Amino acid sequence: MKGIVAILSLLVPIIATADVVDDAAKGITDNIVIPLAEQLQERTLRSLASGKGPMADAARKDLKQKDIAEKEETRGLRRTVKDCIKPGNVLDDDVQECVRGYREKTW
């Protein structure tokens, strides 16, 4: 019985310390490692996209998809074309982004 108590008294501080270490590691991972990995991936894709060939095409496609996903995350209210149209009935990319809620009407 004394042996079990002795073992448990040694394991409890180790388990408690493991939780603290896990929280610290999670903080380091979430705040440092993941953003660095995302920046490295972005720079690599931009570098590849500036070249020629199938890898450059795939990198451009991936960057375009990421741009669309980022816009979708921050999208505002959708509007009608009538609400977003530019003076002189001009329809361009700015108007399309306004309709989709990606951009505020500033004209």
C-alpha positions in Angstrom: 0.0 0.0 0.0 2.9 2.4 0.8 4.4 1.6 -2.5 1.2 2.6 -4.4 1.0 5.9 -2.4 4.6 6.6 -3.1 4.1 6.0 -6.9 1.0 8.1 -7.0 2.7 10.9 -5.1 5.4 10.9 -7.8 2.9 10.7 -10.7 0.6 13.5 -9.7 3.2 16.3 -10.0 4.4 14.8 -13.3 0.9 14.8 -14.7 0.2 18.3 -13.5 3.5 19.5 -15.1 2.6 17.7 -18.3 -0.6 19.8 -18.6 1.4 23.0 -18.1 4.0 22.0 -20.7 1.1 21.0 -23.1 -0.5 24.5 -22.7 2.9 26.2 -23.2 3.6 24.1 -26.3 0.1 24.8 -27.7 0.7 28.5 -27.1 4.0 28.4 -29.0 2.5 26.4 -31.8 -0.6 28.6 -32.2 1.2 31.9 -31.9 4.5 31.3 -33.5 4.9 28.1 -35.5 1.6 28.1 -37.4 1.8 31.8 -38.6 5.4 31.2 -39.7 4.4 28.1 -41.6 1.6 30.0 -43.3 3.9 32.9 -44.3 6.5 30.4 -45.7 3.8 28.7 -47.7 2.5 32.0 -49.0 5.9 33.2 -50.1 6.7 29.8 -51.7 3.5 29.9 -53.7 4.1 33.5 -54.8 7.6 32.6 -55.9 6.3 29.6 -57.8 3.5 31.5 -59.4 5.9 34.0 -60.9 7.5 31.3 -63.0 6.4 29.3 -65.9 5.1 25.7 -66.3 2.7 23.4 -64.6 3.8 24.2 -61.1 3.4 27.9 -61.7 -0.1 27.3 -63.0 -1.0 25.3 -60.0 0.5 27.9 -57.6 -1.5 30.7 -59.3 -4.7 28.6 -59.0 -4.0 27.9 -55.3 -3.3 31.6 -54.6 -6.6 32.5 -56.3 -8.5 29.9 -54.3 -6.9 31.2 -51.0 -7.8 34.8 -52.0 -11.5 33.8 -52.6 -11.6 31.9 -49.3 -10.2 34.9 -47.4 -12.7 37.2 -49.0 -15.5 34.8 -48.1 -14.4 34.9 -44.5 -14.6 38.7 -44.3 -17.6 39.1 -46.5 -20.2 41.7 -45.6 -23.8 42.1 -46.7 -24.6 41.2 -50.3 -26.2 44.0 -52.3 -28.0 44.4 -55.6 -26.3 45.7 -58.7 -28.5 48.7 -58.5 -27.1 49.6 -55.1 -23.5 49.2 -56.2 -23.4 50.4 -59.8 -21.0 53.2 -60.6 -22.0 56.6 -62.1 -22.6 56.3 -65.8 -23.9 52.7 -65.3 -20.3 51.3 -65.2 -20.1 47.6 -64.2 -16.6 46.5 -63.4 -14.8 44.3 -60.9 -15.3 46.9 -58.1 -19.1 46.7 -58.6 -19.0 42.9 -58.7 -17.0 42.8 -55.4 -19.6 45.3 -53.9 -22.5 43.0 -55.0 -20.8 40.0 -53.4 -20.1 41.9 -50.2 -16.3 41.9 -50.5 -16.0 45.7 -50.8 -17.9 48.7 -49.5 -19.3 51.2 -52.1 -16.9 54.2 -52.1 -17.9 55.8 -55.4 
